[in-house]
Amino acid sequence: MGSKIRIDKWLWAARFFKTRSLAKAAIEGGKIQVNDQRPKPSRELDIGDTLAIRQGWDEKTVLVDALSEQRRSATEAAELYTETTDSIARREQLGAERKAQRGGLLQPDHRPSKKQRRQIHRFREQDHGRGAGHSTGNDDGAT
């Protein structure tokens, strides 16, 4: 554990991203902020820095507790940072709101089998063939 480390390397070691290139892409895409500023992937982190990390629907605010250049187990990676209590509460609330919006939506209990997928594709092809602008007969006068 050194005194300073690149932010893309730390995000990879802390297991926020599977690869350093994904971490770098997130940084360049503006999904990561360090102390309320947009960093470059080569920016060096210090202990005590605050990171705002957007991943999918979630946004986490974490404090850097330790630095590591090596990717280790998930339990050891979790010791590199502490998520703020406000961040945890906000993520839980937004997750509950998303769940409530899905309300009456039924989730299937399994994926369709290969046979069922073929049937779905056949049905969709038939449906598209009879849409607006498509005619099944030769009634439009063209020969």
C-alpha positions as CSV (number, residue, x, y, z in Angstrom):
1,M,0.0,0.0,0.0
2,G,1.7,3.2,-1.2
3,S,1.2,6.8,-0.5
4,K,-0.4,7.7,-3.9
5,I,-2.1,5.7,-6.7
6,R,-3.8,6.4,-10.0
7,I,-7.5,6.6,-9.7
8,D,-8.2,4.1,-12.5
9,K,-5.9,1.6,-10.8
10,W,-7.6,2.2,-7.4
11,L,-11.1,1.8,-8.8
12,W,-10.0,-1.6,-10.3
13,A,-8.3,-2.7,-7.1
14,A,-11.4,-1.7,-5.1
15,R,-13.5,-3.9,-7.4
16,F,-15.8,-1.1,-8.8
17,F,-14.8,-2.2,-12.3
18,K,-13.6,-5.5,-13.7
19,T,-10.8,-4.0,-15.7
20,R,-8.7,-0.9,-15.6
21,S,-9.9,0.0,-19.2
22,L,-13.5,0.0,-17.9
23,A,-12.5,2.2,-15.0
24,K,-10.7,4.5,-17.4
25,A,-13.7,4.7,-19.7
26,A,-16.0,5.6,-16.8
27,I,-13.6,8.3,-15.7
28,E,-13.4,9.8,-19.2
29,G,-17.2,9.5,-19.5
30,G,-17.7,11.7,-16.5
31,K,-19.1,8.9,-14.3
32,I,-16.5,9.5,-11.6
33,Q,-15.8,12.6,-9.6
34,V,-13.1,13.2,-7.0
35,N,-13.8,15.9,-4.4
36,D,-16.5,17.3,-6.7
37,Q,-14.2,17.6,-9.7
38,R,-14.0,15.6,-12.9
39,P,-10.6,13.9,-12.9
40,K,-8.3,12.4,-15.5
41,P,-7.5,8.6,-15.3
42,S,-3.9,9.4,-14.3
43,R,-5.0,11.6,-11.3
44,E,-3.5,10.4,-8.1
45,L,-5.7,9.6,-5.1
46,D,-5.0,10.4,-1.5
47,I,-6.4,8.8,1.6
48,G,-9.5,10.9,2.6
49,D,-10.5,11.8,-0.9
50,T,-14.3,11.7,-1.7
51,L,-15.4,9.8,-4.8
52,A,-18.8,10.0,-6.5
53,I,-19.2,6.9,-8.6
54,R,-22.1,6.4,-11.0
55,Q,-22.8,2.8,-12.1
56,G,-26.0,2.0,-13.9
57,W,-28.9,3.3,-11.8
58,D,-26.8,3.7,-8.7
59,E,-24.6,6.6,-7.5
60,K,-22.3,5.9,-4.6
61,T,-20.3,8.4,-2.6
62,V,-17.3,6.8,-1.0
63,L,-14.4,8.0,1.2
64,V,-11.0,6.5,0.4
65,D,-9.7,4.8,3.5
66,A,-6.7,3.0,2.0
67,L,-4.7,2.7,-1.2
68,S,-3.8,-0.5,-3.0
69,E,-2.4,-1.3,-6.4
70,Q,-3.3,-5.0,-6.2
71,R,-6.7,-6.5,-6.8
72,R,-7.6,-8.8,-4.0
73,S,-10.6,-10.5,-2.6
74,A,-13.9,-8.6,-2.3
75,T,-13.7,-8.5,1.5
76,E,-10.2,-6.9,1.3
77,A,-11.3,-4.5,-1.4
78,A,-14.2,-3.3,0.7
79,E,-11.7,-2.2,3.3
80,L,-10.2,0.3,0.9
81,Y,-13.3,2.6,1.1
82,T,-16.3,3.6,3.2
83,E,-19.6,4.5,1.6
84,T,-21.3,7.5,3.3
85,T,-24.5,7.0,5.2
86,D,-26.3,9.5,2.9
87,S,-25.2,7.6,-0.1
88,I,-26.5,4.3,1.3
89,A,-29.9,5.8,2.2
90,R,-30.3,7.5,-1.2
91,R,-29.5,4.3,-3.1
92,E,-31.9,2.3,-1.0
93,Q,-34.7,4.9,-1.5
94,L,-34.2,5.1,-5.2
95,G,-34.1,1.3,-5.4
96,A,-37.4,1.1,-3.5
97,E,-38.9,3.7,-5.9
98,R,-37.8,1.8,-8.9
99,K,-39.3,-1.4,-7.5
100,A,-42.6,0.4,-6.7
101,Q,-42.8,1.8,-10.3
102,R,-42.6,-1.8,-11.6
103,G,-45.6,-2.5,-9.4
104,G,-47.9,-4.7,-11.4
105,L,-45.3,-5.9,-13.8
106,L,-45.0,-9.7,-13.7
107,Q,-41.5,-11.1,-14.1
108,P,-41.3,-14.5,-15.7
109,D,-39.9,-17.2,-13.4
110,H,-37.7,-18.6,-16.2
111,R,-36.2,-17.8,-19.6
112,P,-38.0,-19.2,-22.7
113,S,-36.6,-22.5,-24.0
114,K,-35.1,-22.8,-27.5
115,K,-38.4,-24.1,-28.9
116,Q,-40.4,-21.2,-27.2
117,R,-37.9,-18.7,-28.6
118,R,-38.4,-20.0,-32.1
119,Q,-42.2,-19.7,-31.7
120,I,-41.8,-16.1,-30.5
121,H,-39.7,-15.3,-33.5
122,R,-42.2,-16.9,-35.9
123,F,-45.0,-15.0,-34.3
124,R,-43.2,-11.7,-34.5
125,E,-42.3,-12.3,-38.2
126,Q,-45.9,-13.0,-39.0
127,D,-47.0,-9.8,-37.1
128,H,-44.5,-7.6,-38.9
129,G,-45.5,-9.0,-42.3
130,R,-49.1,-7.8,-41.8
131,G,-48.3,-4.3,-40.5
132,A,-49.1,-1.0,-42.2
133,G,-47.8,-0.6,-45.7
134,H,-47.5,-4.4,-46.3
135,S,-50.1,-6.2,-48.3
136,T,-50.6,-9.9,-48.5
137,G,-52.3,-10.0,-51.8
138,N,-51.8,-8.3,-55.2
139,D,-54.6,-5.8,-54.6
140,D,-52.5,-2.7,-55.0
141,G,-52.5,-2.7,-58.8
142,A,-48.8,-3.5,-59.3
143,T,-47.9,-6.4,-61.5
